[in-house]
Amino acid sequence: MERGERVLGVATWGDPRAWRYVEYVFGEKRVKAFSTLSILCEVERPVKVVVVVLDTLADYNAVVEAKSYGDIEERVGSYVKQYLCGGGAEIVVLPGIYEWRDRERSDRRLSFESDPRSEFLPLLTHAVFEKALEVDASSIALDLSHGMNFMPSLALRATEEVAAALAAAKVKQVKLRVYQSDPYPAGFQAPARSREDACEPEKGGELPSLRYNLILERALEPWDLTRYISYREQQALKVLTDTRGCDLDSARCLLSEWALPLLGAFRLGALLQLALLAKSAPLNELEGVIEKAVECWRSKRVAQSGEAGTLRVSSGTRFAAGFWALVHARAVLEGARKLLGHTEEPIPLEGATVTFDELKRLRDLVKGSRVVSELVNREISKLDDLGEQWLKLRGDEWVRRDVLQLGFAPEESKGDESVFKRDFIAHAGFHTDVIEVRLTEKMLEARVRSERWELVKKVLREVTQEGAT
């Protein structure tokens, strides 16, 4: 950990009950414990630690007695809490896959079903991102030592994406460090947990020393989030595969009118459109829909009784591409508003304007791409080169950019939309038929012509689709 860093720790756990007492070693640091939680805290000094476990830790009786999925989460959380041993971590329970059969009673069977890619992964990404924002984290430390099955690989995938999203939201580099201990050595009989106190070892046994290893370190920039901005067209406007019975009617409109255009503008480096959308987008509504989607999923993950004592925990819906888009849009929106210094309530899009100073500030979001940065700088310099003399002749009148360049008002653009799309992308949104500028109080301002917004949004949505260039 570097000086000044605020670290969020994330650890994946299986079932801690049978873990044994060992000594973990990292450089000069040595910690005796049943888990790597203590050595993680010693090495990274995190402001918060999140321990991620699966709902499969719930036993048969816990599922039988549960009146809702929340009861299962609570039982699993209580079970794991007794093994934190003073770590003070927050427990996050996520859906898993597992089938248990009672060896003594053939009529008792418990099955957990889920799709890790469209349940565990988006839920973990959302949860870690929210915790990182909550504690104002600037780095993430992931411990994979105790994860099981799909947990380590998907946790790494999730935290990489969270680090990129956090970089975009904070408009600064975010570091991700990943740790894993050596495996438990064969032939050792390290002390087990005491029956009286789960955090104390039984007497006797050998105490093996396991190295605690930094296995990966990455520094992510805001632009790295664009690697994840690509959604399947048929799912881009859906947050869940099934929203029946849930209050999510506004999700499609928020995605179509705000989230996807905002992300398209970020991906293209279309800073003018990004600034205007950032000033106008309803951030609180975006956050609200994300939370409602999670609650809807939770309400549809239920335990059902089958034949011969069989219990089945399964989900009635899964997360779709639109959920990812909302999380990504929130990150970009946070970063853009920070650079713009816009803390007020959203303003109507038709009345939104952006100054040249604001445009130049937004360049920090795209500086991770040399290509986009050069393109944006070129277009901004073109507007500078128009010269104030054109604007002074017209006072504070809004003037189309193509009028300034040509000296007369051309006809409206006609013809193939694909030509408009090509030119719009090639000029990072600074399309001559789209932009209007004016000089007011010696400050140059720009906006998008109101009659062109629908076409502009269509292009911005399209570039977020899977396979778009």
C-alpha positions in Angstrom: 0.0 0.0 0.0 1.3 3.4 -0.9 1.0 6.5 1.3 -2.3 8.2 1.0 -4.1 5.2 -0.6 -7.6 4.3 0.7 -7.8 0.5 0.1 -10.9 -1.6 -0.2 -10.1 -5.2 0.6 -12.1 -8.0 -1.1 -11.7 -11.7 -0.1 -13.5 -14.8 -1.5 -14.3 -17.5 0.9 -15.6 -21.1 0.8 -16.6 -22.8 4.1 -14.2 -21.6 6.9 -15.3 -24.2 9.4 -12.5 -26.7 8.8 -9.7 -24.3 8.0 -6.6 -24.9 10.2 -4.3 -22.6 12.1 -1.2 -21.6 10.2 1.4 -18.8 10.0 1.1 -16.5 6.9 4.3 -14.7 5.9 4.7 -11.6 3.7 8.2 -10.1 3.8 8.9 -9.3 7.4 5.3 -9.6 8.4 4.1 -12.8 10.1 0.5 -13.5 11.2 -0.9 -16.6 12.8 -4.5 -17.2 11.9 -7.1 -19.5 10.4 -7.5 -17.3 7.3 -5.6 -14.8 5.3 -7.9 -12.0 6.4 -5.5 -10.9 9.1 -2.4 -10.8 6.9 -4.4 -9.0 4.2 -5.3 -6.3 6.8 -1.6 -6.2 8.0 -0.2 -5.7 4.5 -2.8 -3.4 3.0 -4.4 -1.6 6.0 -7.8 -1.4 4.2 -10.4 1.1 5.3 -13.0 -1.7 4.7 -12.9 -5.4 3.8 -15.7 -7.3 2.0 -15.8 -11.1 2.5 -17.7 -12.7 -0.4 -19.4 -16.1 0.3 -22.0 -18.2 -1.5 -25.5 -18.9 -0.4 -24.6 -22.6 -0.7 -23.3 -22.4 2.9 -27.0 -22.5 4.0 -27.9 -26.0 5.3 -31.0 -27.9 4.7 -32.8 -26.7 7.8 -31.9 -23.1 7.1 -33.5 -23.3 3.7 -36.6 -25.1 5.1 -37.1 -22.4 7.7 -36.5 -19.5 5.3 -39.5 -17.4 4.5 -37.6 -15.4 1.9 -34.2 -15.3 0.2 -33.2 -12.6 2.7 -33.5 -15.2 5.5 -31.1 -17.5 3.7 -28.6 -14.6 3.3 -29.0 -13.7 7.0 -28.3 -17.3 8.1 -25.2 -17.6 5.9 -24.0 -14.2 7.1 -24.4 -15.2 10.8 -22.6 -18.5 10.1 -19.6 -16.8 8.5 -19.4 -14.0 11.0 -18.3 -16.3 13.8 -15.2 -17.1 11.7 -14.1 -13.6 11.0 -12.2 -13.6 14.3 -12.0 -9.8 14.8 -11.5 -9.0 11.2 -14.4 -6.6 11.2 -15.2 -7.4 7.6 -18.6 -6.9 5.9 -20.1 -10.1 4.5 -21.7 -10.3 1.0 -23.7 -13.4 0.2 -24.0 -14.3 -3.5 -25.7 -17.1 -5.4 -23.8 -20.3 -6.0 -24.2 -23.8 -7.5 -24.3 -26.9 -5.3 -26.2 -30.1 -4.7 -26.2 -31.8 -1.3 -27.6 -35.2 -0.5 -28.2 -36.5 3.0 -26.2 -39.7 3.4 -28.4 -41.0 6.1 -31.8 -40.0 4.7 -32.2 -40.4 1.0 -35.4 -38.3 1.0 -33.4 -35.1 1.9 -31.7 -33.3 -0.9 -30.8 -29.7 -1.4 -30.0 -28.1 -4.7 -28.7 -24.5 -5.4 -28.9 -23.3 -9.0 -27.7 -20.1 -10.6 -25.8 -18.8 -13.6 -22.6 -17.3 -12.3 -21.9 -15.1 -15.3 -25.3 -13.4 -15.2 -25.9 -13.5 -11.4 -22.7 -13.8 -9.2 -20.6 -11.7 -11.6 -22.9 -8.6 -12.0 -23.9 -8.7 -8.3 -20.3 -8.8 -7.1 -19.3 -6.1 -9.5 -22.1 -3.8 -8.3 -21.5 -4.6 -4.7 -17.8 -3.9 -4.8 -18.2 -0.7 -6.8 -20.8 0.6 -4.3 -18.5 -0.2 -1.3 -15.6 1.4 -3.1 -17.6 4.6 -3.6 -18.9 4.5 -0.1 -15.5 4.5 1.5 -13.9 6.7 -1.2 -11.4 4.0 -2.0 -8.5 4.7 -4.4 -7.2 1.1 -4.6 -8.6 -2.4 -4.4 -6.8 -5.4 -2.8 -8.3 -8.8 -3.8 -7.5 -12.0 -1.8 -8.2 -15.2 -3.7 -6.7 -17.6 -1.1 -9.9 -19.2 0.1 -12.2 -18.9 -2.9 -13.7 -22.0 -4.4 -15.0 -23.2 -7.8 -15.8 -20.3 -10.0 -15.3 -17.6 -7.3 -11.6 -16.7 -7.9 -11.8 -16.3 -11.7 -15.0 -14.3 -11.6 -13.9 -12.2 -8.6 -10.7 -11.2 -10.6 -12.9 -10.4 -13.6 -15.2 -8.3 -11.4 -12.6 -6.4 -9.5 -10.7 -5.5 -12.7 -13.9 -4.0 -14.0 -14.7 -2.2 -10.7 -11.2 -0.7 -10.7 -11.8 0.7 -14.2 -15.2 2.0 -13.2 -13.8 3.5 -10.1 -11.0 5.2 -12.1 -13.7 6.7 -14.4 -15.8 7.9 -11.4 -12.8 9.4 -9.6 -11.0 10.5 -12.8 -7.7 9.1 -11.5 -5.6 6.0 -11.7 -6.8 3.1 -9.5 -4.6 0.2 -8.6 -5.6 -3.4 -8.2 -3.5 -5.8 -6.3 -4.2 -9.5 -6.1 -3.0 -11.8 -3.4 -3.0 -15.6 -2.8 -1.3 -17.7 -0.2 0.7 -20.9 -0.8 -1.5 -24.0 -0.7 -1.8 -25.9 2.5 1.1 -28.4 2.6 0.4 -32.1 2.4 1.3 -34.2 5.5 0.8 -31.4 8.0 -1.6 -31.6 10.8 -2.0 -27.9 11.8 -4.1 -27.1 14.8 -7.9 -27.2 14.2 -10.4 -24.7 15.7 -11.1 -25.1 19.3 -14.6 -26.4 20.1 -15.1 -23.7 22.7 -13.9 -20.8 20.6 -13.8 -21.0 16.8 -11.1 -18.3 16.7 -8.7 -20.1 19.0 -6.6 -23.2 18.0 -6.6 -26.6 19.7 -3.4 -27.5 21.5 -0.9 -29.6 19.7 -0.2 -30.1 16.0 2.4 -28.5 13.7 2.3 -24.9 12.6 3.2 -24.6 8.9 4.4 -21.3 7.4 2.7 -20.3 4.1 3.9 -17.4 2.0 1.4 -14.7 1.2 2.0 -13.8 -2.4 1.3 -10.6 -4.5 0.4 -12.4 -7.7 -0.9 -9.5 -9.8 -0.7 -5.7 -9.8 -2.5 -3.5 -12.3 -3.0 0.3 -12.7 -6.2 1.2 -14.4 -7.1 4.5 -16.0 -10.6 5.9 -16.7 -10.3 5.0 -20.4 -10.0 1.3 -19.4 -13.7 1.2 -18.7 -14.4 1.4 -22.5 -13.2 -2.2 -22.8 -16.4 -3.2 -21.1 -18.8 -0.9 -22.9 -20.1 -3.4 -25.5 -23.6 -4.9 -25.1 -25.7 -7.3 -27.0 -28.3 -5.3 -28.9 -31.3 -7.5 -27.8 -30.4 -7.1 -24.1 -29.0 -3.6 -24.0 -32.4 -2.1 -23.0 -33.2 -4.8 -20.4 -31.8 -4.9 -16.9 -33.3 -8.3 -16.1 -34.5 -11.2 -18.2 -37.8 -11.1 -16.4 -39.1 -8.0 -14.6 -42.7 -9.1 -14.0 -44.0 -8.0 -10.6 -41.2 -5.4 -10.2 -41.3 -1.6 -10.5 -38.8 -1.3 -13.4 -41.0 0.4 -16.0 -38.6 3.3 -16.3 -35.5 1.2 -16.9 -35.9 1.0 -20.7 -36.3 4.8 -21.1 -33.4 5.6 -18.8 -31.2 3.2 -20.8 -32.3 4.5 -24.2 -32.3 8.2 -23.5 -29.5 8.5 -21.0 -27.2 5.6 -20.1 -26.4 4.3 -23.6 -25.9 7.7 -25.2 -23.7 8.8 -22.3 -21.6 5.6 -22.7 -21.5 6.0 -26.5 -20.2 9.6 -26.1 -17.5 8.4 -23.7 -16.4 5.6 -26.0 -16.2 7.9 -29.0 -14.6 10.8 -27.1 -17.6 12.9 -28.1 -16.9 15.3 -25.2 -19.5 17.9 -26.3 -22.3 15.4 -26.2 -20.9 13.8 -23.0 -20.9 17.1 -21.2 -24.4 18.0 -22.2 -25.7 14.6 -21.2 -23.8 14.6 -17.9 -25.4 17.9 -17.0 -28.9 16.6 -17.9 -28.9 13.0 -16.9 -31.0 12.0 -13.8 -28.3 10.4 -11.7 -30.6 9.6 -8.8 -33.0 7.8 -11.1 -30.1 5.7 -12.6 -29.0 4.7 -9.1 -32.6 3.9 -8.1 -33.1 1.6 -11.0 -29.9 -0.3 -10.3 -31.1 -0.9 -6.7 -34.6 -1.9 -7.8 -33.1 -4.4 -10.2 -31.1 -6.0 -7.5 -34.1 -6.2 -5.2 -36.2 -7.6 -8.0 -33.6 -10.4 -8.6 -33.5 -11.1 -4.8 -37.3 -11.3 -4.7 -37.3 -13.9 -7.5 -34.6 -16.2 -6.0 -36.7 -18.6 -4.0 -36.6 -22.0 -2.3 -39.1 -24.5 -3.6 -40.0 -28.0 -2.3 -40.1 -30.9 -4.8 -40.8 -34.6 -4.5 -39.4 -36.7 -1.8 -38.0 -33.9 0.4 -36.1 -32.2 -2.4 -35.4 -28.5 -1.9 -34.4 -26.3 -4.8 -33.1 -22.7 -4.5 -33.2 -21.1 -7.9 -33.6 -17.7 -9.6 -36.6 -16.5 -11.5 -34.6 -13.9 -13.4 -31.1 -13.0 -14.4 -29.2 -9.8 -15.1 -29.1 -8.6 -18.7 -26.8 -6.2 -20.5 -28.7 -3.1 -19.5 -27.8 -3.7 -15.9 -24.1 -3.5 -16.8 -24.8 -0.4 -18.8 -26.4 1.4 -15.8 -23.5 0.6 -13.6 -21.0 1.8 -16.2 -23.1 4.9 -16.9 -23.1 5.8 -13.3 -19.3 5.6 -13.2 -18.9 7.8 -16.2 -21.5 10.2 -15.0 -19.8 10.6 -11.6 -16.5 11.4 -13.4 -17.9 13.8 -15.9 -19.8 15.7 -13.3 -16.7 15.9 -11.1 -14.7 17.5 -14.0 -17.5 19.8 -14.9 -18.0 20.8 -11.3 -21.7 20.2 -11.9 -23.4 19.5 -8.6 -26.8 21.0 -9.3 -30.0 19.2 -10.2 -30.2 18.0 -13.8 -31.1 20.6 -16.4 -33.2 20.1 -19.5 -31.1 18.8 -22.3 -32.4 21.3 -24.8 -31.2 24.1 -22.6 -27.8 22.6 -21.7 -24.6 24.3 -22.9 -20.9 23.7 -22.5 -18.0 26.1 -22.4 -14.7 25.5 -24.0 -13.1 25.4 -20.6 -15.4 22.6 -19.6 -14.7 20.7 -22.8 -11.0 20.9 -22.2 -11.4 19.6 -18.6 -13.3 16.6 -19.8 -10.2 15.5 -21.8 -9.0 13.8 -18.6 -11.6 11.1 -19.1 -10.1 10.0 -22.5 -6.4 10.7 -22.1 -5.8 7.0 -21.7 -6.3 6.7 -25.5 -3.7 8.4 -27.6 -5.9 8.1 -30.7 -9.0 9.6 -29.1 -7.0 12.3 -27.3 -5.4 13.4 -30.6 -8.8 13.4 -32.3 -10.4 15.4 -29.6 -7.6 17.9 -29.4 -7.7 18.4 -33.2 -11.4 19.1 -33.1 -11.2 21.5 -30.2 -8.3 23.4 -31.9 -10.5 23.7 -35.0 -13.1 25.5 -33.0 -10.5 27.8 -31.5 -9.2 28.5 -35.0 -12.6 29.8 -36.1 -11.6 33.0 -34.4 -13.5 35.3 -32.2 -14.1 37.8 -35.0 -16.8 35.6 -36.5 -18.6 35.5 -33.2 -18.2 39.2 -32.4 -20.0 40.1 -35.6 -23.1 38.3 -34.2 -22.8 39.1 -30.5 -24.4 36.4 -28.4 -26.4 34.9 -31.2 -26.2 31.1 -31.6 -24.5 30.3 -34.9 -24.1 26.9 -36.6 -20.5 25.8 -37.0 -21.0 25.2 -40.7 -22.2 28.8 -41.1 -19.0 30.0 -39.5 -16.8 27.9 -41.7 -18.6 28.5 -45.0 -20.0 32.0 -44.5 -23.5 31.1 -45.4 -26.3 28.8 -44.2 -26.1 25.4 -46.0 -29.1 23.1 -46.6 -29.9 20.6 -43.9 -28.0 17.4 -44.2 -29.8 14.9 -46.3 -29.1 11.4 -47.5 -27.8 8.2 -46.0 -27.7 8.2 -42.2 -24.6 6.0 -42.5 -22.7 8.9 -43.9 -23.7 11.1 -41.0 -22.7 8.3 -38.6 -19.3 7.9 -40.3 -18.6 11.7 -40.1 -19.9 12.0 -36.6 -17.6 9.2 -35.4 -14.6 10.5 -37.4 -14.9 13.9 -35.8 -15.6 12.7 -32.2 -19.1 14.3 -32.3 -17.9 17.7 -33.5 -20.1 17.4 -36.6 -20.6 20.7 -38.4 -24.3 20.1 -38.9 -24.8 19.3 -35.2 -23.0 22.1 -33.3 -24.0 25.6 -32.5 -21.6 28.1 -30.9 -21.8 31.6 -29.4 -19.7 34.1 -27.5 -21.1 35.4 -24.3 -19.2 37.6 -21.8 -16.0 36.6 -23.7 -16.7 32.9 -23.1 -17.2 30.6 -26.0 -20.1 28.2 -25.5 -21.4 25.3 -27.6 -24.5 23.1 -27.7 -26.2 20.5 -29.9 -29.0 21.7 -32.2 -32.2 20.5 -30.6 -33.6 19.0 -33.8 -30.4 16.9 -34.2 -30.5 15.2 -30.8 -32.5 12.2 -31.8 -30.1 11.3 -34.6 -27.1 12.0 -32.4 -28.5 9.7 -29.7 -29.2 7.0 -32.2 -25.5 7.0 -33.3 -24.3 7.1 -29.7 -26.5 4.1 -28.8 -25.3 2.1 -31.8 -21.6 2.4 -30.9 -22.3 0.7 -27.6 -23.6 -2.5 -29.3 -21.5 -5.6 -29.4 -19.3 -5.7 -32.5 -19.5 -1.9 -33.0 -16.3 -0.2 -34.1 
